[in-house]
Amino acid sequence: MRTALEAVKSWHRPLMLMVLAMAGLVLTSGVGLAVDHREILNESVWLKPSTFGISFVLYGATLAWLLSKLRKAKRFGWWTGTVFAVTGIVDVGFIAVQAARGTFSHFNANLDTFNQVGQQVFMSGVLGLFGASLVVAIMLLFQRVGDASLNRAIRVGLGLAVAGMALAFYLVGANGQRTEVKDAYGHDVTLAGSHGIGVEAGGPGMPLTHWSTVGGDLRIPHFVGLHAIHFLLLVLLALHFLGRRMTWLQPERVRARLVGVAAFAYAGVMTTVAVQAFRGQSLIHPDGQTLGMFGGFLAISLVALAAVVAAARRPVRQPVEPVKAFEKLGV
């Protein structure tokens, strides 16, 4: 435990401060969810700050760890991480303040001064978060921070995370027409954009996430992409523990190939839910095309998995020593 804590102390400090701030927001939002009954679009005003807080805790801590592993351009990496930390605090802070005000943070086109200034800062922050993540991903492409399996998990995971963040540019209004809704106090609010496709704001949603149950929802591929690196690191951790009992999992190349299969499968899931959302289809009501796409990715992944496992478990033929070879021939 002491060794683990010492390792955490070496992680990127501004990002870890951001993580602590986000953890505090999660706790505060939890209290708000319990005692504050204000709602906008049929969900608690504190739901969005809590979900953003959890996501930034996970992603910020992962980024802080990755930056501590850099061997080249450490100073540049430190500044890039600091940009992400500051931008994250400002952006999620704006979401929390708007929640406390009982109004919308995303797509809010009302003309009051605080909202107008906040929206400009907020949208600039989306670019900052995306840019910082992209820079870190590119930096990690050109240097090793571990064995082949870890490098593959990090590179593919960050790449998918950046792709998921790219959807944020569409989410901040490129897909939207103006919609008139009510805030928590019944005041009119104009939304210039939406995360839904083929569905009106405030429609039926799933428990907890409130992802649409009647139309496409771009928050789904955004979420899947953002947490790709966490999924792949968990896969790698599972392979590490299984390797203690299964000797065929111990070679580095085997684990790297299995991580590659997991990465392909995860990318297939992300692609499927993204196409599904853009088609205006709910996650829980897939049609034949969606199921066919998912089934195709799943089939390819299973075939690749079987091939990797079969190759790894195949007995390795030991070279026959010359003396023993002659003995077998009766010489």
C-alpha positions, 0 to 999 in steps of 0.5 A, a space after each residue: 500500500 505504501 509503495 502504491 501511494 508513493 507511486 501516485 505521488 509521482 503522478 501529474 499533480 495538477 491533474 490529480 488536484 483536478 481529480 480531487 476537485 471532481 471527487 468533491 463535486 461527485 460527493 456534493 452532487 450526491 447530496 444534491 440528488 438526495 435532497 434537491 428535488 429540482 428537475 430539468 427535462 425530467 432529470 435531477 439538476 445534479 445528475 449531469 454534474 455527478 456523471 461528469 465528475 465521475 468521468 473526469 475522476 477516471 479519465 483525469 487519474 488515467 492521464 496523470 498516470 500516463 504522463 508520469 510514464 513519459 520518457 521524452 518531452 516530459 516538460 511539454 507533457 506536463 504543460 499539456 496535462 496542466 492545460 487539460 486540468 485547468 480546462 476541466 475544472 473550468 468546464 465542469 465548474 460551469 456545469 455545476 454552477 448552472 446546475 445550482 442555478 437550476 438551468 442548462 449548461 449545454 446548448 443554452 442560448 439564453 441572452 443573460 450575461 452570465 450564460 453568454 460568457 459561460 457558453 463561450 468559455 465552455 465551448 472553448 474548453 471542449 477544444 482545449 480538452 480535445 486538443 490536450 488529449 490528442 497531443 498526449 495520444 500523439 506523444 505516446 505513439 512515439 515512445 514506449 511506456 511498458 511492454 507491447 501489451 501495455 503500449 497497445 492498450 494505451 495507444 488504442 484506448 487513447 485513440 478511441 477516447 479522442 474519437 469519442 471526444 470528437 463527438 463533443 464538437 457535434 454535441 455542442 450544437 452542430 446537429 441542432 435546431 432551436 428548441 424551447 424548454 423550461 428550466 427548474 423554475 419554469 422559465 423559458 430556455 432556448 436550446 440551440 442543439 441537442 445530443 439526441 437525433 430523431 427525438 425531442 429534448 426531454 423525451 423518455 430516457 434510461 435509468 441513471 444515464 437518461 440516454 434516450 429510449 425512443 431515438 438516437 443519442 450521441 452521448 452513448 458513443 461519446 461515453 463508450 469512446 471516453 472509457 475505452 482506455 479503462 476497459 483495455 487496462 482492465 483486460 490487461 490486468 485480467 490477463 496479468 492475473 490469469 497468466 499466473 496460472 496459465 503459462 501460455 498467457 505469459 509471453 508478451 506477444 500473446 498478451 499483446 495480441 489478445 489486447 489487440 483483439 479486445 481493442 478491435 471488439 471494443 472499437 466495433 461496439 463504439 462504431 456500432 452505437 455511433 452509427 446507430 445513434 446517427 441513424 436516430 435509433 435507440 440503443 435498446 431498440 436495434 434493428 436488423 442492420 444494427 444487429 448485423 453490424 454488431 454480429 459481424 464485429 463479434 464474429 470477427 473478434 471471436 475468430 481472432 480470439 480463437 486463433 490467438 488462443 490456439 496458437 498460444 497453446 500449441 506445443 513448442 517443438 524442442 530442437 533435437 540434439 544431434 546425439 539423440 538424433 543418431 541414437 534414434 537412428 540406431 547409430 
